[in-house]
Every structure is written in structure tokens, then in C-alpha cells.
Amino acid sequence: MAAAEHEGPEPVRRPPVTGPGERLALNGMGSFEWDLDAGTVELDEAAMAVFDLGPEEFDGTPEGVSLHIRPEDGDRLTEAIAGVLESGGDTYGAYFTVQRRDGLDQWTHTSGRILRDGEGQSRRIVGIVRDATAELAHATLLRKLEAARAQQTTIVQRTTEALSRAVTVDDVTAALTGAGALERLGADGLALGLVEGGTIKIIALSGESLEILSERRFTRLDGSLPLSHAVLTRQARFVTSLSELGGEFPLLADYLNRIRFDAAAYLPLIAQAKAIGGLVLFYRRRSEFSPEERNLCLGLAGIVAQSLQRALLFDQEREFATGLQAAMLPRRIPDITGGEIAVRYHAAWSGREVGGDWYDVISLPRDRVGIVVGDVQGHDTHAAAIMGQLRIALRAYAGEGHPPSTVLARASRFLAELDTERFATCMYAQVDLETGGVRAVRAGHLGPLIRHTDGRTGWPKVRGGLPLGLASVFEQEEFPETRLDLVPGETLVLCTDGLVEEPGTTITQGMAALAQAVRSGPQAPEALADHLSDRLWERWGSGDDVALLVLRRAPDPGTHRAPRIHQYVHQADPEGLSEARYALRQALRDWGMPELADDVELAAGELLVNALLHTDGGAVLTMEVLPEPVRRIRLWVKDRSSVWPRRRTPGEAATTGRGLLLVDALATHWGVESRGDGKAVWCEFTVGGSPRSIE
């Protein structure tokens, strides 16, 4: 084929072309020459084959060349050539698609060179065309393989990251079945089973329609199902047609008709050369497992197996540790007369879920009861073991009848002699529920919270010493006692710091939250303990152990004909006096005797002020109706001082000394009685009418 002659530079010399058969042998490559002036194109026989053009259909024009080229590819190729011609470039190259007559698409590549005359005008284009299908298919395969490798790497990384945070078996199943878990695994469904004795227990299912497999949550490890077969043989099995499994595993046939998956990988979970379970990954629209996909499934099974092995070991250790701690805590709380006690213990949410917090209730001589909460330093089995020994020692010292200060001093010495670097904080109190007397001591621990009968709460100032163990090391085994009064119906709350501490906040905020929860909580100790657990332990996030003890002295409303109220007034409580006066006035109104309110309120105020000013503690105020032989109101003010009051005759300029004179003038009778370690000043008021009963 000769091109039209033009003036200008010598045309490019091409190598001589051999016969037609040899041309076609050059990997589907042919040549062309395009005369831009004449608008004609010459193709050699090989080029005709590349363009899939027959001699009878090619008319030698550029349009004829494009007969089997996709229109959009033809436009793109025309734009590429026009761009080179306009820019003065010398060469171009482009890929396009030829739609062959056999219905297949053929990727084709062309490259050409622009020949110009002496003035730079384009005259001819010479070049080659070749079948690039195999070339692009290889490149496409490489790209697919690279994308698959990247996807597999992402699957492994995401799965490893999700399982790295799993501590328990429940954590592992949550990581495999939670939001986005199947997407991380690159699967459409999942079943996870653990070997337990001679069975496989399905512990996790995820994926549409797989819930029916829960009917066979426990299956014998006998190879009668594909998962148990994979576990027994320790060989993975890749199935691309689930329906075919029905013939081999008849027990599974009914389920295979109801699950909507096309393929599955049955994978044994091997850890430390032992089959601990099996994993099934289900897929839709999958007809094969490539070698890379098989390796990915095996890798995922290895990751899951290692995570499960760690979780199983952790759960076993936690079960042992919590069992140890449960054995260290009292198995039951003794029944008490004159009150109710409720206890709660919550383990921390993380770690071994075991620590050194404890509670105890100890029956003491003379119908008293000892209550204690404490916390040994640390959150491990060692702390639990020390806690158990310390609890038993403290119980023994208390049971011998020692005063609270001695009990803690001996307990501190005991802990120091255990040859451990751990210390412990503790709050211990002896309670006489008949009189309401409380002897409290602290060893570096949070003091008690009291809820009064009118709903108010307060933190009485309980003096304290160093933590147990440290007190003996520093030779400061002094634990001063604080005397408190618990009137009928009042509640005493003891707890460890896990109930009032939250990271990032001060303990005073937690104490305020506890006081508010106690104020708003129910009266019964069991219900109040549940209320505090729900409100506070959950609120703080359960990051620490919590021991809680709630003691309520039984209410004393008196009888139907002889009602009674009690009120405790703290020495450092400025609101206590006004609350007491209000309680007296309200009670007299409820009992149908409002006419006595002014006299009773004035007398009570004088007696309370005397007790608070001249003693070292608070005072217990009691008002009751005495129906026999004559109906009257009796008012009691009890304190812990053994010094009896004296009625004086103050001078005209004196500012004090008139309290008992007022009481003597207002009351029908008054007097003083010895009460335990203190005294009670009383006065009576005659009632004009019958009091109403109260509920």
C-alpha cells in the first residue's frame, strides 16, 4: 500500500512487511496509514483483523475504520487525535473498545505519529493498532488482586482491633455480633460455638434467618453436623452450595432449606493445639472461594480462637476469684431485734471483678449489734484474701465485747503483722437498738450518713484515726469514739468510697449525691439499698467495688391511744431546733391538741438549748401521750451528760438561768431521770380533750 505523495520531508521508513500470515502472528498487531489531505485510510491485513473488518465492508475512510468501535470510544479517540494535531504534538496513544461480530468486546490500543511538511502542516498519520484484551485483563486481574488483598488486610485489622478489647467470652461474642461486626468480617452471617465436654454450644448467631439454628444450640460432638465434623477433624470446609450438604448431613437438611445463604466456611477454632470451638461464616452470591479467600477465613478463625482462649481463661480466673470473695463475705445477716438491716455488694465492672471491700453484721453481748464496712487496698485476689482474714479478726475482737476503739486498734495490729504492704480503711459502730445509742469509730474511712424521721439527712462528725495497718506501723493506734443517738425510725447508711467517688469529680459531690438519693429513697432498708444501688452504682459507671450497709431503727409511733414521736437534734445543726419545733406543733395538730402547741414548743426549746449548750453532744427529743390515769402530754429531752440541771434564781440583769423557771411555769410537772450514760429531763402538760389516733 502506497501513500499519496506530498512535498516535504521524506516519509518515515517502516520495516518491510512480510506475508499476511506472518503479520497476523505478531500478537494481533497491524499498521495503518492515514492521508489527512485525501481523507483516506489504508489498513494492512493484520489491522483489518484487529478492527474485525471484512474486505467487503471497509471503504478506506476514517468512518469505515470506526464501524465496530463504540460511539463513545470513537468520539474520545477523535478528540485525542484532534488535540494532538492542534497542539503541534508528534504522537498520540489511546485505548478503545471494538465490538466484534461474535458479540465479545475487545480492548484495543492504537498509537500514531504525525508527519508534517516543511511548513509544519500535518499531512499523514502512520501508526499501529493491537489487540490489548489480554494485556488489560492481566492488569485488571492485578488490580482486583490488589484490591482483594487490601480488603483482606482491612478485615484482619478491624477484626483484630475489635477483639483486642474483648476480655470475657461475652465481650468476644459482642465484638462478633454487634453493629458492623459482619461487615468487618466480610461475611453475611455467623455462628460461633464452644466445645463443652462432648457437645458444641452455640453462643453467638448473627445474620438474617440464622435464628432458626438456635433450636440446635447444643449438639453432640459426633461429626453428624458440618461444624462438629470440622472441629473433630480440625479441617476447615468451604461449601459453595449449601443444598448439597443435606445429603451428607441429614440432621441439617431441614435447616438448609430455611436459611438464605449460598456458601459457607466451616472453620475449627484451634488454640494451644486444642479445638476449643468452631466458627461458621455464611455468604450470599458466592460461587467459589479463591486461595486468598480461604487463607483469609483461616486467619480470621485463628484470631477468634486466640481471643476466645484468653477470654475463657479470664472467665475461669474471675469465677475462682469471685467465688473466693463470696466465701470471704458473710453468708447471711443475723436477725436483729428493734430494727432492720440490708446489705449490698457490687464488684467493679473491669479487671477480675474482685476486691477488698467488705461488710459485716456482728451480734454483740447485751442485745447490741456491730456493723462494719471496710476496704482493703487493691482489686485482686490478694486483696480479697486479706479482706477475709481481717473481717474474721475484727469479728472476733468485737465478739469478745471490747469497745469499738479497742476493736480497731487490735485489728490494725493484726493487719500489720500479716507481713503485707496492704492497708485498709474501716468504719465500725456498736448500736444498741433498744436505747438508740451508737458508739462509732473510723479508720481513714467515710463516716456514716443518717436520715432523720422528718426526711432530713446529715453527716455527723465522727472522729477517726489512721487506716488499719498504717496506724500500727506509725504507732498511732488511737481511734477515738463518737457517741451518736439513733431515734426510732431513723436510718444509718454506711458505704465504701466506690459509692461516692467518680473519676473527675470531688468526693463531696458524690457525698451530696448519696445524701440526695437517701432523702428521696424509700423507708424500708431493702428497698433503700436497691434504690441506692440503681441510682449511684450505675451512675458512677461501676468502676470500683462497693459495699453498702443500711440499718434502720424500728419506728416507734406508740399505740392507738398513746402516740409518740422522736427527734434527734445535732449539736452543730442550726436547723435542728426549728425542725424540732415544727415537728412538735405538727404532731399536736395531728393528735387533735393544737391548743398546747405554744406551751410545749416553748418548753421544748428551753430544754433543747440547755442540752446543746451544756453537754458535748446532741439531744434526743421525745413527745408522747400518756392516757392513764389522766390524759397528758409528756416531753423528754435526753442527753449524754450525767450532770443534772439546777433551777436558779437569776437577777434582773441576768441573760441566762430562766429556762427551768419557764418550764416550771408552763408544765404541770417536770423532773430529771438517769438514762444509761446520761439523763433525761421531762415535763408534762395536762390535756383538755382526747387525742386522736395516728397511723
Disulfide bonds with the S-S distance in Angstrom:
none
